[in-house]
Amino acid sequence: MNSLLASVLITAALSPPPSPPADYIAWQKERVESLTAEKGWLTLIGLHWLDVGKFTLGSGADQQIRLNAGPEKLGTIERKASGELIFSANAPVLINGAAAEPDVVLSTDKDGATPTEVSIGTLSFLAIDRGGKIGLRVKDIASKTRTEFLGLDYFAYQPALKIVATYEAYPDVRMLDVATIIGTVEPTLNPGRAKFSVAGKDYSFELLEGSDATHYFTVFGDQTNGKETYGMARFLAGALDAKSKTVTLDFNTAYNPPCAFTEYATCPMPPAGNRIAAKVVAGEKAYRGARKE
């Protein structure tokens, strides 16, 4: 453990933890609201990868793609060699909230596109594309993962772990190949990197574009992974300050990837170099609930 993080732990042991700022409390509230929303990650109940061909779809035991909820015979899904997906319903489903036509071509989320949503009752599904691997992501707002959610646990707020790093933008448009937990590789926009030092050790985190060009998203690992925090890594997001050429890495707002809650997510893994050789005792801890469905 490096000396800075060790001193943080010693200080915390000798004195009461500082009161967290209001924006941090608001962030925690928004985090829970996002997770538990009707379209949040806790609603996932299935992920079915599609080969080329036509398959029956439903909750019945005789269905080729068996869902964990919904009608026994929901319809058929066909993946053509061209990659086109065609869904034909046997039940009164909605397509993007409207009554369905007999045959519907489904769009995927490839390249950030909005996928077609098929829904019936509390159940819905959409098509995802992960490096040419196409699957159906199935959600249910009545899932046990959502209805039996136990809440989130955090380390005590640590002001010293809110670090202002130097931001170095890459001069040209750059894509970074980011490996995922399912074994695929996702080319992702990589606008720059954050450089900072901790107790004499230099780090350089690759940053991925977040909600827009002025925000970043990154995945990092540290020595709490698999113990106090989720095994693979944690996520971090924030804003870039182009004027001062800095980026704030507030590890108090480090949070778990969706894979910490459900086996049906396709989470990115940390890029090379995005690992800290110490315990980052800030942010979200490992989820204490078992993954369900």
ZINORGI-V192967 format. One record per pair of residues at least 24 apart in sequence whose C-alpha atoms are under 10 Angstrom apart, sorted by the first residue. I is the first residue (numbers start at 1). J is the second residue. If there is no record, write none. Layout:
i: <I/I>
j: <J/J>
This chain:
i: <1/1/1/1/1/1/2/2/2/2/2/2/2/2/3/3/3/3/4/4/4/4/4/4/5/5/5/5/5/5/5/5/5/6/6/6/7/8/8/8/8/8/9/9/11/12/12/12/16/17/17/17/17/18/18/18/18/19/19/19/19/20/20/20/20/20/21/21/24/24/24/24/27/28/28/28/28/28/28/28/31/31/31/32/32/32/35/35/35/35/35/36/36/36/36/36/36/37/37/38/38/38/38/38/38/39/39/39/39/40/40/40/40/40/41/41/41/41/41/41/41/41/41/41/41/42/42/42/42/42/42/42/42/42/42/42/42/42/42/42/42/42/43/43/43/43/43/43/43/43/43/43/43/43/43/43/43/44/44/44/44/44/44/44/44/44/44/44/44/44/44/44/44/44/44/44/44/44/45/45/45/45/45/45/45/45/45/45/45/45/45/45/45/45/45/45/45/46/46/46/46/46/46/46/46/46/46/46/46/47/47/47/47/47/47/47/47/47/47/47/47/47/48/48/48/48/48/48/48/48/49/49/49/49/49/49/49/49/50/50/50/50/50/50/50/50/50/51/51/51/51/51/51/51/51/52/52/52/52/52/52/52/52/52/53/53/53/53/53/53/54/54/54/54/54/54/55/55/56/56/56/57/57/57/57/58/65/67/67/67/68/68/68/68/68/68/69/69/69/69/69/69/69/69/70/70/70/70/70/70/70/71/71/71/74/76/77/77/77/77/77/78/78/79/79/79/83/83/83/83/84/85/85/87/89/91/92/92/92/93/93/93/93/93/93/94/94/94/94/94/95/95/95/96/108/108/108/109/110/111/111/128/129/130/130/130/130/130/130/130/131/131/131/131/131/132/132/132/133/137/137/138/139/143/143/144/144/144/145/145/145/145/145/145/145/146/146/148/148/149/149/149/149/149/149/149/150/150/150/150/151/151/151/152/152/152/152/152/152/152/152/153/153/153/153/153/153/153/154/154/154/154/154/154/154/154/154/154/154/154/154/155/155/155/155/155/155/155/155/155/156/156/156/156/156/157/157/157/157/157/157/158/158/158/158/158/158/158/159/159/159/159/160/160/160/160/161/161/161/161/161/161/161/161/161/162/162/162/162/162/162/162/163/163/163/163/163/163/163/163/164/164/164/164/164/164/164/164/164/165/165/165/165/165/165/165/165/165/165/165/165/165/166/166/166/166/166/166/166/166/166/166/166/166/167/167/167/167/167/167/167/167/167/167/167/167/167/167/167/167/167/168/168/168/168/168/168/168/168/168/168/168/169/169/169/169/169/175/176/176/176/176/177/178/178/178/178/178/178/178/178/179/179/179/179/179/179/180/180/180/180/180/180/181/181/181/181/181/181/181/182/182/182/182/182/182/183/183/183/183/184/184/185/185/186/189/190/190/190/191/192/193/193/194/194/194/194/194/194/195/195/196/196/198/198/201/201/202/203/203/203/203/203/204/204/204/204/204/205/205/205/205/205/205/205/205/206/206/206/206/206/207/207/207/207/207/208/208/209/210/210/210/211/211/211/212/213/213/214/214/214/214/214/215/215/215/215/216/216/218/218/218/218/218/218/218/219/219/219/219/219/219/219/219/219/219/219/220/220/220/220/220/220/220/220/220/221/221/221/221/221/221/221/221/221/221/221/222/222/222/222/222/222/222/222/223/223/223/223/223/223/223/224/224/224/224/224/224/224/224/224/225/225/225/225/226/227/227/228/228/228/228/228/228/228/229/229/229/229/229/229/229/229/229/229/229/229/230/230/230/230/230/230/230/230/230/230/231/231/231/231/232/232/232/232/232/232/232/232/233/233/233/233/233/233/233/233/233/234/234/234/234/234/234/234/234/234/235/235/235/235/235/236/250/250/251/251/251/251/251/252/252/252/252/252/253/253/253/254/254/254/254/254/255/255/255/255/255/256/256/256/256/256/259/260/260/260/260/260/260/261/261/261/261/261/261/261/262/262/262/262/263/263/263/264>
j: <223/276/277/278/279/280/198/199/200/201/276/277/278/279/198/199/200/278/160/161/198/199/200/278/158/160/161/198/199/278/279/280/281/278/279/281/160/158/159/160/161/281/158/281/158/156/157/158/156/156/157/158/159/156/157/158/159/156/157/158/159/156/157/158/159/252/157/159/157/250/252/253/253/152/153/154/253/255/283/284/152/253/255/149/151/152/146/149/151/258/261/141/145/146/147/149/151/141/146/122/139/140/141/142/146/124/139/140/141/139/140/141/146/258/139/141/145/146/257/258/259/261/262/264/265/139/140/141/142/143/144/145/146/147/148/149/258/261/262/264/291/292/122/123/124/138/139/140/141/142/143/144/145/146/147/262/293/123/124/125/137/138/139/140/141/142/143/144/145/146/258/261/262/263/264/265/292/293/69/123/124/125/137/138/139/140/141/142/143/144/145/262/263/264/265/292/293/125/135/136/137/138/139/140/262/263/264/265/293/125/126/127/128/135/136/137/138/139/263/264/265/266/127/128/134/135/136/137/138/264/127/128/129/133/134/135/136/137/77/78/79/85/127/133/134/135/136/78/79/80/81/83/133/134/135/78/79/80/81/82/83/84/85/134/77/78/79/80/81/85/78/79/80/85/86/87/79/87/87/88/89/87/88/89/90/90/136/123/138/139/123/138/139/140/143/293/122/123/124/138/139/140/142/143/119/120/121/122/123/124/140/120/121/123/120/103/103/104/105/106/136/105/106/106/134/135/108/132/133/134/108/127/134/118/118/120/119/120/121/118/119/120/121/123/124/118/119/120/121/124/119/120/124/126/134/135/136/134/134/187/188/266/186/180/182/183/184/185/186/266/183/184/185/186/187/184/185/186/184/264/265/264/264/292/293/291/292/293/261/262/289/290/291/292/293/261/292/289/292/261/287/288/289/290/291/292/287/288/289/290/287/288/289/255/256/284/285/286/287/288/289/229/283/284/285/286/287/288/228/229/252/253/254/255/281/282/283/284/285/286/287/228/229/252/280/281/282/283/284/285/252/281/282/283/284/251/252/253/281/282/283/250/251/252/280/281/282/283/250/251/252/282/250/251/252/282/249/250/251/252/253/280/281/282/283/248/249/250/251/252/253/282/196/197/198/247/248/249/250/251/194/195/196/197/246/247/248/249/250/193/194/195/196/197/203/204/205/245/246/247/248/249/193/194/195/196/197/204/241/244/245/246/247/248/191/192/193/194/195/196/204/205/207/240/241/242/244/245/246/247/248/192/193/194/195/204/206/207/242/245/246/247/193/194/207/242/245/208/206/207/208/271/271/208/219/267/268/269/270/271/272/266/267/268/269/270/271/265/266/267/268/269/270/232/259/265/266/267/268/269/264/265/266/267/268/269/266/267/268/269/266/268/268/269/268/213/216/217/218/216/216/218/247/240/245/246/247/248/249/246/247/247/249/276/278/276/277/276/273/274/275/276/277/272/273/274/275/276/249/270/271/272/273/274/275/276/270/271/272/273/274/236/237/247/271/274/237/271/237/237/238/239/237/238/239/239/239/240/238/239/240/241/242/239/240/241/247/240/247/249/254/268/269/270/271/274/254/255/256/257/267/268/269/270/271/274/275/254/269/270/271/272/273/274/275/276/269/270/271/273/274/275/276/277/278/279/280/274/275/276/277/278/279/280/281/275/276/277/278/279/280/281/276/277/278/279/280/281/282/285/286/279/280/285/286/286/285/286/279/280/281/284/285/286/287/255/256/260/279/280/281/282/283/284/285/286/287/255/256/257/259/260/261/284/285/286/287/256/259/260/286/256/257/259/260/267/268/269/270/257/259/260/267/268/269/270/274/275/258/260/268/269/270/283/284/285/286/268/269/270/283/284/283/282/283/280/281/282/283/284/280/281/282/283/284/282/283/284/280/282/283/284/285/282/283/284/285/286/283/284/285/286/287/291/286/287/288/289/290/291/286/287/288/289/290/291/292/290/291/292/293/291/292/293/293>
